[in-house]
Amino acid sequence: MGNCKNITRLLSDALDRSLTTGEWVAIRLHLPTCSGCRNYRKQIRLLRVAAHSVSGIETMDGAARDE
Ligand SMILES: [Zn+2]
């Protein structure tokens, strides 16, 4: 519970399925402590947005200055 490998897997899974309450709790406890996983979440969100957008490259550029 709470290690980065597990958390990033859950973040990825969340795009494809509903997470359990316990899984969300693990993510919510971990993200504030871990910039790596926050960045990962940001990236997969952008990938998801890009999949629905023609202008994916612009979206990525916007993310670069977000943090
Ligand atoms: Zn982490």
N, CA, C, O and the ligand as a Tripos MOL2 file, in Angstrom:
@<TRIPOS>MOLECULE
protein
  269   267    68     0     0
PROTEIN
NO_CHARGES

@<TRIPOS>ATOM
      1 N           0.8430   -1.1970    0.0000 N.3       1 MET1
      2 CA          0.0000    0.0000    0.0000 C.3       1 MET1
      3 C           0.8770    1.2460    0.0000 C.2       1 MET1
      4 O           1.8120    1.3610    0.7920 O.2       1 MET1
      5 N           0.5680    2.1580   -0.8820 N.am      2 GLY2
      6 CA          1.1760    3.4540   -0.7980 C.3       2 GLY2
      7 C           2.5060    3.6070   -1.5020 C.2       2 GLY2
      8 O           3.0270    4.7190   -1.5870 O.2       2 GLY2
      9 N           3.0710    2.5240   -2.0080 N.am      3 ASN3
     10 CA          4.3260    2.7200   -2.7330 C.3       3 ASN3
     11 C           4.0550    3.2050   -4.1540 C.2       3 ASN3
     12 O           2.9640    3.0260   -4.6960 O.2       3 ASN3
     13 N           5.0640    3.8150   -4.7330 N.am      4 CYS4
     14 CA          4.8570    4.4980   -6.0100 C.3       4 CYS4
     15 C           4.4080    3.5510   -7.1190 C.2       4 CYS4
     16 O           3.5650    3.9090   -7.9430 O.2       4 CYS4
     17 N           4.9630    2.3620   -7.1390 N.am      5 LYS5
     18 CA          4.5960    1.4300   -8.2030 C.3       5 LYS5
     19 C           3.1080    1.0920   -8.1120 C.2       5 LYS5
     20 O           2.4000    1.0200   -9.1170 O.2       5 LYS5
     21 N           2.6690    0.8910   -6.8890 N.am      6 ASN6
     22 CA          1.2590    0.5790   -6.6780 C.3       6 ASN6
     23 C           0.3710    1.7670   -7.0310 C.2       6 ASN6
     24 O          -0.6620    1.6020   -7.6800 O.2       6 ASN6
     25 N           0.7670    2.9450   -6.6120 N.am      7 ILE7
     26 CA         -0.0540    4.1330   -6.8360 C.3       7 ILE7
     27 C          -0.1630    4.4570   -8.3230 C.2       7 ILE7
     28 O          -1.2510    4.7500   -8.8190 O.2       7 ILE7
     29 N           0.9500    4.4070   -9.0250 N.am      8 THR8
     30 CA          0.8810    4.7270  -10.4490 C.3       8 THR8
     31 C           0.0360    3.6990  -11.1960 C.2       8 THR8
     32 O          -0.6450    4.0310  -12.1660 O.2       8 THR8
     33 N           0.0860    2.4610  -10.7420 N.am      9 ARG9
     34 CA         -0.7490    1.4480  -11.3790 C.3       9 ARG9
     35 C          -2.2240    1.7600  -11.1440 C.2       9 ARG9
     36 O          -3.0450    1.6370  -12.0530 O.2       9 ARG9
     37 N          -2.5500    2.1630   -9.9220 N.am     10 LEU10
     38 CA         -3.9410    2.5120   -9.6150 C.3      10 LEU10
     39 C          -4.3930    3.7200  -10.4290 C.2      10 LEU10
     40 O          -5.5190    3.7520  -10.9260 O.2      10 LEU10
     41 N          -3.5220    4.7030  -10.5640 N.am     11 LEU11
     42 CA         -3.8760    5.8840  -11.3560 C.3      11 LEU11
     43 C          -4.1790    5.4870  -12.7990 C.2      11 LEU11
     44 O          -5.1060    6.0010  -13.4250 O.2      11 LEU11
     45 N          -3.3830    4.5750  -13.2970 N.am     12 SER12
     46 CA         -3.5990    4.0990  -14.6510 C.3      12 SER12
     47 C          -4.8910    3.2840  -14.7360 C.2      12 SER12
     48 O          -5.6770    3.4380  -15.6720 O.2      12 SER12
     49 N          -5.0930    2.4250  -13.7550 N.am     13 ASP13
     50 CA         -6.3110    1.6070  -13.7310 C.3      13 ASP13
     51 C          -7.5680    2.4750  -13.6780 C.2      13 ASP13
     52 O          -8.6080    2.1230  -14.2350 O.2      13 ASP13
     53 N          -7.4500    3.6120  -13.0000 N.am     14 ALA14
     54 CA         -8.6180    4.4780  -12.8140 C.3      14 ALA14
     55 C          -9.1910    4.9670  -14.1350 C.2      14 ALA14
     56 O         -10.3600    5.3450  -14.2110 O.2      14 ALA14
     57 N          -8.3620    4.9580  -15.1770 N.am     15 LEU15
     58 CA         -8.8490    5.3630  -16.4930 C.3      15 LEU15
     59 C          -9.7310    4.2880  -17.1150 C.2      15 LEU15
     60 O         -10.5550    4.5620  -17.9880 O.2      15 LEU15
     61 N          -9.5420    3.0790  -16.6520 N.am     16 ASP16
     62 CA        -10.2210    1.9470  -17.2840 C.3      16 ASP16
     63 C         -11.3110    1.3170  -16.4360 C.2      16 ASP16
     64 O         -12.2060    0.6430  -16.9480 O.2      16 ASP16
     65 N         -11.2260    1.5420  -15.1410 N.am     17 ARG17
     66 CA        -12.2170    0.9170  -14.2650 C.3      17 ARG17
     67 C         -12.4410    1.7970  -13.0480 C.2      17 ARG17
     68 O         -11.6850    2.7380  -12.8020 O.2      17 ARG17
     69 N         -13.4800    1.4870  -12.2910 N.am     18 SER18
     70 CA        -13.7340    2.2100  -11.0580 C.3      18 SER18
     71 C         -12.8560    1.6430   -9.9540 C.2      18 SER18
     72 O         -12.7830    0.4310   -9.7550 O.2      18 SER18
     73 N         -12.1960    2.5430   -9.2450 N.am     19 LEU19
     74 CA        -11.3770    2.1040   -8.1250 C.3      19 LEU19
     75 C         -12.2490    1.9100   -6.8860 C.2      19 LEU19
     76 O         -13.3110    2.5170   -6.7450 O.2      19 LEU19
     77 N         -11.7710    1.0580   -6.0090 N.am     20 THR20
     78 CA        -12.4620    0.8810   -4.7310 C.3      20 THR20
     79 C         -12.1580    2.0710   -3.8250 C.2      20 THR20
     80 O         -11.2140    2.8260   -4.0600 O.2      20 THR20
     81 N         -12.9630    2.2200   -2.8020 N.am     21 THR21
     82 CA        -12.7200    3.2960   -1.8360 C.3      21 THR21
     83 C         -11.3250    3.1730   -1.2390 C.2      21 THR21
     84 O         -10.6290    4.1750   -1.0740 O.2      21 THR21
     85 N         -10.9230    1.9790   -0.9200 N.am     22 GLY22
     86 CA         -9.6030    1.7790   -0.3420 C.3      22 GLY22
     87 C          -8.4900    2.1960   -1.2910 C.2      22 GLY22
     88 O          -7.4680    2.7370   -0.8690 O.2      22 GLY22
     89 N          -8.6960    1.9410   -2.5640 N.am     23 GLU23
     90 CA         -7.7000    2.3410   -3.5640 C.3      23 GLU23
     91 C          -7.6030    3.8590   -3.6660 C.2      23 GLU23
     92 O          -6.5050    4.4110   -3.7430 O.2      23 GLU23
     93 N          -8.7570    4.5330   -3.6660 N.am     24 TRP24
     94 CA         -8.7410    6.0010   -3.7060 C.3      24 TRP24
     95 C          -8.0800    6.5670   -2.4580 C.2      24 TRP24
     96 O          -7.3400    7.5480   -2.5290 O.2      24 TRP24
     97 N          -8.3470    5.9520   -1.3300 N.am     25 VAL25
     98 CA         -7.7250    6.4320   -0.0910 C.3      25 VAL25
     99 C          -6.2140    6.3180   -0.1900 C.2      25 VAL25
    100 O          -5.4940    7.2400    0.1940 O.2      25 VAL25
    101 N          -5.7340    5.2050   -0.6990 N.am     26 ALA26
    102 CA         -4.2910    5.0200   -0.8510 C.3      26 ALA26
    103 C          -3.7000    6.1090   -1.7390 C.2      26 ALA26
    104 O          -2.6340    6.6490   -1.4450 O.2      26 ALA26
    105 N          -4.3970    6.4280   -2.8230 N.am     27 ILE27
    106 CA         -3.9260    7.4750   -3.7340 C.3      27 ILE27
    107 C          -3.9440    8.8310   -3.0350 C.2      27 ILE27
    108 O          -2.9780    9.5900   -3.1090 O.2      27 ILE27
    109 N          -5.0380    9.1250   -2.3650 N.am     28 ARG28
    110 CA         -5.1840   10.4480   -1.7400 C.3      28 ARG28
    111 C          -4.1840   10.6400   -0.6130 C.2      28 ARG28
    112 O          -3.7500   11.7640   -0.3570 O.2      28 ARG28
    113 N          -3.8180    9.5820    0.0520 N.am     29 LEU29
    114 CA         -2.8080    9.6980    1.1020 C.3      29 LEU29
    115 C          -1.4100    9.8530    0.5160 C.2      29 LEU29
    116 O          -0.5510   10.5180    1.0940 O.2      29 LEU29
    117 N          -1.2010    9.2380   -0.6210 N.am     30 HIS30
    118 CA          0.1440    9.2030   -1.1870 C.3      30 HIS30
    119 C           0.4770   10.4530   -2.0050 C.2      30 HIS30
    120 O           1.5870   10.9780   -1.9080 O.2      30 HIS30
    121 N          -0.4530   10.9210   -2.7880 N.am     31 LEU31
    122 CA         -0.1470   12.0170   -3.7170 C.3      31 LEU31
    123 C           0.4080   13.2780   -3.0400 C.2      31 LEU31
    124 O           1.3450   13.8830   -3.5630 O.2      31 LEU31
    125 N          -0.1420   13.6860   -1.8990 N.am     32 PRO32
    126 CA          0.4100   14.9120   -1.2870 C.3      32 PRO32
    127 C           1.8720   14.7690   -0.8630 C.2      32 PRO32
    128 O           2.5620   15.7660   -0.6500 O.2      32 PRO32
    129 N           2.3310   13.5480   -0.7450 N.am     33 THR33
    130 CA          3.6900   13.3210   -0.2670 C.3      33 THR33
    131 C           4.6620   13.0270   -1.4000 C.2      33 THR33
    132 O           5.8610   12.8810   -1.1620 O.2      33 THR33
    133 N           4.1620   12.9390   -2.6250 N.am     34 CYS34
    134 CA          5.0120   12.3990   -3.6850 C.3      34 CYS34
    135 C           4.8220   13.1710   -4.9880 C.2      34 CYS34
    136 O           3.8230   12.9900   -5.6830 O.2      34 CYS34
    137 N           5.7820   14.0290   -5.3110 N.am     35 SER35
    138 CA          5.6730   14.8080   -6.5390 C.3      35 SER35
    139 C           5.7590   13.9150   -7.7720 C.2      35 SER35
    140 O           5.1630   14.2270   -8.8030 O.2      35 SER35
    141 N           6.4830   12.8240   -7.6780 N.am     36 GLY36
    142 CA          6.6000   11.9110   -8.8090 C.3      36 GLY36
    143 C           5.2540   11.3630   -9.2320 C.2      36 GLY36
    144 O           4.9350   11.3260  -10.4200 O.2      36 GLY36
    145 N           4.4630   10.9370   -8.2560 N.am     37 CYS37
    146 CA          3.1540   10.3840   -8.5840 C.3      37 CYS37
    147 C           2.1710   11.4790   -8.9890 C.2      37 CYS37
    148 O           1.2800   11.2450   -9.8040 O.2      37 CYS37
    149 N           2.3350   12.6770   -8.4160 N.am     38 ARG38
    150 CA          1.4900   13.7870   -8.8770 C.3      38 ARG38
    151 C           1.7750   14.0890  -10.3440 C.2      38 ARG38
    152 O           0.8510   14.3290  -11.1210 O.2      38 ARG38
    153 N           3.0280   14.0790  -10.7180 N.am     39 ASN39
    154 CA          3.3750   14.3240  -12.1190 C.3      39 ASN39
    155 C           2.8420   13.2110  -13.0080 C.2      39 ASN39
    156 O           2.3750   13.4570  -14.1200 O.2      39 ASN39
    157 N           2.9180   11.9920  -12.5080 N.am     40 TYR40
    158 CA          2.3970   10.8740  -13.2860 C.3      40 TYR40
    159 C           0.8980   11.0490  -13.5250 C.2      40 TYR40
    160 O           0.4040   10.8490  -14.6350 O.2      40 TYR40
    161 N           0.1880   11.4250  -12.4670 N.am     41 ARG41
    162 CA         -1.2510   11.6090  -12.6140 C.3      41 ARG41
    163 C          -1.5410   12.7040  -13.6350 C.2      41 ARG41
    164 O          -2.4360   12.5760  -14.4700 O.2      41 ARG41
    165 N          -0.7640   13.7850  -13.5480 N.am     42 LYS42
    166 CA         -0.9500   14.8860  -14.4870 C.3      42 LYS42
    167 C          -0.7390   14.4170  -15.9250 C.2      42 LYS42
    168 O          -1.4950   14.7690  -16.8310 O.2      42 LYS42
    169 N           0.3020   13.6190  -16.1070 N.am     43 GLN43
    170 CA          0.6230   13.1530  -17.4570 C.3      43 GLN43
    171 C          -0.4710   12.2610  -18.0210 C.2      43 GLN43
    172 O          -0.8670   12.4180  -19.1760 O.2      43 GLN43
    173 N          -0.9610   11.3280  -17.2170 N.am     44 ILE44
    174 CA         -1.9670   10.4260  -17.7800 C.3      44 ILE44
    175 C          -3.2790   11.1570  -17.9970 C.2      44 ILE44
    176 O          -4.0540   10.8030  -18.8850 O.2      44 ILE44
    177 N          -3.5320   12.1890  -17.1750 N.am     45 ARG45
    178 CA         -4.7140   13.0170  -17.4440 C.3      45 ARG45
    179 C          -4.5740   13.7050  -18.7900 C.2      45 ARG45
    180 O          -5.5200   13.7480  -19.5770 O.2      45 ARG45
    181 N          -3.4000   14.2370  -19.0470 N.am     46 LEU46
    182 CA         -3.1790   14.9260  -20.3090 C.3      46 LEU46
    183 C          -3.2950   13.9710  -21.4810 C.2      46 LEU46
    184 O          -3.8550   14.3120  -22.5230 O.2      46 LEU46
    185 N          -2.7640   12.7750  -21.3020 N.am     47 LEU47
    186 CA         -2.8780   11.7900  -22.3750 C.3      47 LEU47
    187 C          -4.3430   11.5040  -22.6530 C.2      47 LEU47
    188 O          -4.7520   11.3420  -23.8030 O.2      47 LEU47
    189 N          -5.1240   11.4440  -21.5880 N.am     48 ARG48
    190 CA         -6.5480   11.1780  -21.7440 C.3      48 ARG48
    191 C          -7.2170   12.3380  -22.4760 C.2      48 ARG48
    192 O          -8.0280   12.1280  -23.3790 O.2      48 ARG48
    193 N          -6.8740   13.5610  -22.0820 N.am     49 VAL49
    194 CA         -7.4250   14.7410  -22.7480 C.3      49 VAL49
    195 C          -7.0010   14.7500  -24.2080 C.2      49 VAL49
    196 O          -7.8110   15.0130  -25.0960 O.2      49 VAL49
    197 N          -5.7230   14.4620  -24.4520 N.am     50 ALA50
    198 CA         -5.2000   14.5050  -25.8060 C.3      50 ALA50
    199 C          -5.9250   13.5110  -26.7000 C.2      50 ALA50
    200 O          -6.1070   13.7490  -27.8930 O.2      50 ALA50
    201 N          -6.3310   12.4060  -26.1150 N.am     51 ALA51
    202 CA         -7.0270   11.3920  -26.8920 C.3      51 ALA51
    203 C          -8.3650   11.9080  -27.4040 C.2      51 ALA51
    204 O          -8.9030   11.4070  -28.3920 O.2      51 ALA51
    205 N          -8.8940   12.9180  -26.7150 N.am     52 HIS52
    206 CA        -10.1630   13.4850  -27.1260 C.3      52 HIS52
    207 C          -9.9890   14.8160  -27.8490 C.2      52 HIS52
    208 O         -10.9660   15.4940  -28.1690 O.2      52 HIS52
    209 N          -8.7670   15.1710  -28.0940 N.am     53 SER53
    210 CA         -8.4950   16.4950  -28.6650 C.3      53 SER53
    211 C          -7.5720   16.3720  -29.8670 C.2      53 SER53
    212 O          -6.6770   15.5280  -29.8990 O.2      53 SER53
    213 N          -7.8040   17.2230  -30.8440 N.am     54 VAL54
    214 CA         -6.9180   17.2370  -32.0050 C.3      54 VAL54
    215 C          -5.6100   17.9320  -31.6510 C.2      54 VAL54
    216 O          -4.5610   17.6100  -32.2090 O.2      54 VAL54
    217 N          -5.6700   18.8880  -30.7220 N.am     55 SER55
    218 CA         -4.5110   19.7040  -30.3980 C.3      55 SER55
    219 C          -3.7750   19.1760  -29.1760 C.2      55 SER55
    220 O          -3.5640   19.9100  -28.2100 O.2      55 SER55
    221 N          -3.3920   17.9300  -29.2120 N.am     56 GLY56
    222 CA         -2.7200   17.3260  -28.0730 C.3      56 GLY56
    223 C          -1.3940   17.9660  -27.7560 C.2      56 GLY56
    224 O          -1.0180   18.0540  -26.5870 O.2      56 GLY56
    225 N          -0.6640   18.4220  -28.7750 N.am     57 ILE57
    226 CA          0.6510   19.0100  -28.5400 C.3      57 ILE57
    227 C           0.5160   20.3080  -27.7450 C.2      57 ILE57
    228 O           1.3130   20.5700  -26.8440 O.2      57 ILE57
    229 N          -0.4700   21.1050  -28.0710 N.am     58 GLU58
    230 CA         -0.6820   22.3380  -27.3140 C.3      58 GLU58
    231 C          -0.9960   22.0330  -25.8600 C.2      58 GLU58
    232 O          -0.5510   22.7460  -24.9600 O.2      58 GLU58
    233 N          -1.7560   20.9810  -25.6290 N.am     59 THR59
    234 CA         -2.0800   20.5880  -24.2610 C.3      59 THR59
    235 C          -0.8180   20.2330  -23.4850 C.2      59 THR59
    236 O          -0.6690   20.6110  -22.3230 O.2      59 THR59
    237 N           0.0840   19.5080  -24.1280 N.am     60 MET60
    238 CA          1.3190   19.1300  -23.4720 C.3      60 MET60
    239 C           2.1530   20.3650  -23.1410 C.2      60 MET60
    240 O           2.7440   20.4320  -22.0630 O.2      60 MET60
    241 N           2.2110   21.3230  -24.0260 N.am     61 ASP61
    242 CA          2.9620   22.5470  -23.7660 C.3      61 ASP61
    243 C           2.3850   23.2980  -22.5750 C.2      61 ASP61
    244 O           3.1260   23.8350  -21.7520 O.2      61 ASP61
    245 N           1.0720   23.3330  -22.4880 N.am     62 GLY62
    246 CA          0.4490   23.9900  -21.3600 C.3      62 GLY62
    247 C           0.8150   23.3280  -20.0500 C.2      62 GLY62
    248 O           0.9750   24.0070  -19.0360 O.2      62 GLY62
    249 N           0.9490   22.0200  -20.0570 N.am     63 ALA63
    250 CA          1.2810   21.2940  -18.8340 C.3      63 ALA63
    251 C           2.6820   21.6200  -18.3600 C.2      63 ALA63
    252 O           2.9410   21.6210  -17.1560 O.2      63 ALA63
    253 N           3.5890   21.8950  -19.2800 N.am     64 ALA64
    254 CA          4.9840   22.0940  -18.9230 C.3      64 ALA64
    255 C           5.1530   23.2860  -17.9890 C.2      64 ALA64
    256 O           6.0760   23.3020  -17.1740 O.2      64 ALA64
    257 N           4.2900   24.2710  -18.0920 N.am     65 ARG65
    258 CA          4.4450   25.4490  -17.2430 C.3      65 ARG65
    259 C           3.4780   25.4330  -16.0690 C.2      65 ARG65
    260 O           3.3700   26.4150  -15.3340 O.2      65 ARG65
    261 N           2.7800   24.3270  -15.8930 N.am     66 ASP66
    262 CA          1.7720   24.2450  -14.8500 C.3      66 ASP66
    263 C           2.3850   24.0880  -13.4680 C.2      66 ASP66
    264 O           1.7360   24.3740  -12.4610 O.2      66 ASP66
    265 N           3.6290   23.6350  -13.4160 N.am     67 GLU67
    266 CA          4.2500   23.4070  -12.1050 C.3      67 GLU67
    267 C           5.6790   23.8370  -12.1470 C.2      67 GLU67
    268 O           6.3860   23.7310  -11.1440 O.2      67 GLU67
    269 ZN          4.8100    8.0820   -5.3500 Zn       68 ZN68
@<TRIPOS>BOND
     1     1     2 1
     2     2     3 1
     3     3     4 2
     4     3     5 am
     5     5     6 1
     6     6     7 1
     7     7     8 2
     8     7     9 am
     9     9    10 1
    10    10    11 1
    11    11    12 2
    12    11    13 am
    13    13    14 1
    14    14    15 1
    15    15    16 2
    16    15    17 am
    17    17    18 1
    18    18    19 1
    19    19    20 2
    20    19    21 am
    21    21    22 1
    22    22    23 1
    23    23    24 2
    24    23    25 am
    25    25    26 1
    26    26    27 1
    27    27    28 2
    28    27    29 am
    29    29    30 1
    30    30    31 1
    31    31    32 2
    32    31    33 am
    33    33    34 1
    34    34    35 1
    35    35    36 2
    36    35    37 am
    37    37    38 1
    38    38    39 1
    39    39    40 2
    40    39    41 am
    41    41    42 1
    42    42    43 1
    43    43    44 2
    44    43    45 am
    45    45    46 1
    46    46    47 1
    47    47    48 2
    48    47    49 am
    49    49    50 1
    50    50    51 1
    51    51    52 2
    52    51    53 am
    53    53    54 1
    54    54    55 1
    55    55    56 2
    56    55    57 am
    57    57    58 1
    58    58    59 1
    59    59    60 2
    60    59    61 am
    61    61    62 1
    62    62    63 1
    63    63    64 2
    64    63    65 am
    65    65    66 1
    66    66    67 1
    67    67    68 2
    68    67    69 am
    69    69    70 1
    70    70    71 1
    71    71    72 2
    72    71    73 am
    73    73    74 1
    74    74    75 1
    75    75    76 2
    76    75    77 am
    77    77    78 1
    78    78    79 1
    79    79    80 2
    80    79    81 am
    81    81    82 1
    82    82    83 1
    83    83    84 2
    84    83    85 am
    85    85    86 1
    86    86    87 1
    87    87    88 2
    88    87    89 am
    89    89    90 1
    90    90    91 1
    91    91    92 2
    92    91    93 am
    93    93    94 1
    94    94    95 1
    95    95    96 2
    96    95    97 am
    97    97    98 1
    98    98    99 1
    99    99   100 2
   100    99   101 am
   101   101   102 1
   102   102   103 1
   103   103   104 2
   104   103   105 am
   105   105   106 1
   106   106   107 1
   107   107   108 2
   108   107   109 am
   109   109   110 1
   110   110   111 1
   111   111   112 2
   112   111   113 am
   113   113   114 1
   114   114   115 1
   115   115   116 2
   116   115   117 am
   117   117   118 1
   118   118   119 1
   119   119   120 2
   120   119   121 am
   121   121   122 1
   122   122   123 1
   123   123   124 2
   124   123   125 am
   125   125   126 1
   126   126   127 1
   127   127   128 2
   128   127   129 am
   129   129   130 1
   130   130   131 1
   131   131   132 2
   132   131   133 am
   133   133   134 1
   134   134   135 1
   135   135   136 2
   136   135   137 am
   137   137   138 1
   138   138   139 1
   139   139   140 2
   140   139   141 am
   141   141   142 1
   142   142   143 1
   143   143   144 2
   144   143   145 am
   145   145   146 1
   146   146   147 1
   147   147   148 2
   148   147   149 am
   149   149   150 1
   150   150   151 1
   151   151   152 2
   152   151   153 am
   153   153   154 1
   154   154   155 1
   155   155   156 2
   156   155   157 am
   157   157   158 1
   158   158   159 1
   159   159   160 2
   160   159   161 am
   161   161   162 1
   162   162   163 1
   163   163   164 2
   164   163   165 am
   165   165   166 1
   166   166   167 1
   167   167   168 2
   168   167   169 am
   169   169   170 1
   170   170   171 1
   171   171   172 2
   172   171   173 am
   173   173   174 1
   174   174   175 1
   175   175   176 2
   176   175   177 am
   177   177   178 1
   178   178   179 1
   179   179   180 2
   180   179   181 am
   181   181   182 1
   182   182   183 1
   183   183   184 2
   184   183   185 am
   185   185   186 1
   186   186   187 1
   187   187   188 2
   188   187   189 am
   189   189   190 1
   190   190   191 1
   191   191   192 2
   192   191   193 am
   193   193   194 1
   194   194   195 1
   195   195   196 2
   196   195   197 am
   197   197   198 1
   198   198   199 1
   199   199   200 2
   200   199   201 am
   201   201   202 1
   202   202   203 1
   203   203   204 2
   204   203   205 am
   205   205   206 1
   206   206   207 1
   207   207   208 2
   208   207   209 am
   209   209   210 1
   210   210   211 1
   211   211   212 2
   212   211   213 am
   213   213   214 1
   214   214   215 1
   215   215   216 2
   216   215   217 am
   217   217   218 1
   218   218   219 1
   219   219   220 2
   220   219   221 am
   221   221   222 1
   222   222   223 1
   223   223   224 2
   224   223   225 am
   225   225   226 1
   226   226   227 1
   227   227   228 2
   228   227   229 am
   229   229   230 1
   230   230   231 1
   231   231   232 2
   232   231   233 am
   233   233   234 1
   234   234   235 1
   235   235   236 2
   236   235   237 am
   237   237   238 1
   238   238   239 1
   239   239   240 2
   240   239   241 am
   241   241   242 1
   242   242   243 1
   243   243   244 2
   244   243   245 am
   245   245   246 1
   246   246   247 1
   247   247   248 2
   248   247   249 am
   249   249   250 1
   250   250   251 1
   251   251   252 2
   252   251   253 am
   253   253   254 1
   254   254   255 1
   255   255   256 2
   256   255   257 am
   257   257   258 1
   258   258   259 1
   259   259   260 2
   260   259   261 am
   261   261   262 1
   262   262   263 1
   263   263   264 2
   264   263   265 am
   265   265   266 1
   266   266   267 1
   267   267   268 2
@<TRIPOS>SUBSTRUCTURE
     1 MET1         2 RESIDUE 1 A MET
     2 GLY2         6 RESIDUE 1 A GLY
     3 ASN3        10 RESIDUE 1 A ASN
     4 CYS4        14 RESIDUE 1 A CYS
     5 LYS5        18 RESIDUE 1 A LYS
     6 ASN6        22 RESIDUE 1 A ASN
     7 ILE7        26 RESIDUE 1 A ILE
     8 THR8        30 RESIDUE 1 A THR
     9 ARG9        34 RESIDUE 1 A ARG
    10 LEU10       38 RESIDUE 1 A LEU
    11 LEU11       42 RESIDUE 1 A LEU
    12 SER12       46 RESIDUE 1 A SER
    13 ASP13       50 RESIDUE 1 A ASP
    14 ALA14       54 RESIDUE 1 A ALA
    15 LEU15       58 RESIDUE 1 A LEU
    16 ASP16       62 RESIDUE 1 A ASP
    17 ARG17       66 RESIDUE 1 A ARG
    18 SER18       70 RESIDUE 1 A SER
    19 LEU19       74 RESIDUE 1 A LEU
    20 THR20       78 RESIDUE 1 A THR
    21 THR21       82 RESIDUE 1 A THR
    22 GLY22       86 RESIDUE 1 A GLY
    23 GLU23       90 RESIDUE 1 A GLU
    24 TRP24       94 RESIDUE 1 A TRP
    25 VAL25       98 RESIDUE 1 A VAL
    26 ALA26      102 RESIDUE 1 A ALA
    27 ILE27      106 RESIDUE 1 A ILE
    28 ARG28      110 RESIDUE 1 A ARG
    29 LEU29      114 RESIDUE 1 A LEU
    30 HIS30      118 RESIDUE 1 A HIS
    31 LEU31      122 RESIDUE 1 A LEU
    32 PRO32      126 RESIDUE 1 A PRO
    33 THR33      130 RESIDUE 1 A THR
    34 CYS34      134 RESIDUE 1 A CYS
    35 SER35      138 RESIDUE 1 A SER
    36 GLY36      142 RESIDUE 1 A GLY
    37 CYS37      146 RESIDUE 1 A CYS
    38 ARG38      150 RESIDUE 1 A ARG
    39 ASN39      154 RESIDUE 1 A ASN
    40 TYR40      158 RESIDUE 1 A TYR
    41 ARG41      162 RESIDUE 1 A ARG
    42 LYS42      166 RESIDUE 1 A LYS
    43 GLN43      170 RESIDUE 1 A GLN
    44 ILE44      174 RESIDUE 1 A ILE
    45 ARG45      178 RESIDUE 1 A ARG
    46 LEU46      182 RESIDUE 1 A LEU
    47 LEU47      186 RESIDUE 1 A LEU
    48 ARG48      190 RESIDUE 1 A ARG
    49 VAL49      194 RESIDUE 1 A VAL
    50 ALA50      198 RESIDUE 1 A ALA
    51 ALA51      202 RESIDUE 1 A ALA
    52 HIS52      206 RESIDUE 1 A HIS
    53 SER53      210 RESIDUE 1 A SER
    54 VAL54      214 RESIDUE 1 A VAL
    55 SER55      218 RESIDUE 1 A SER
    56 GLY56      222 RESIDUE 1 A GLY
    57 ILE57      226 RESIDUE 1 A ILE
    58 GLU58      230 RESIDUE 1 A GLU
    59 THR59      234 RESIDUE 1 A THR
    60 MET60      238 RESIDUE 1 A MET
    61 ASP61      242 RESIDUE 1 A ASP
    62 GLY62      246 RESIDUE 1 A GLY
    63 ALA63      250 RESIDUE 1 A ALA
    64 ALA64      254 RESIDUE 1 A ALA
    65 ARG65      258 RESIDUE 1 A ARG
    66 ASP66      262 RESIDUE 1 A ASP
    67 GLU67      266 RESIDUE 1 A GLU
    68 ZN68       269 GROUP 0 **** ****
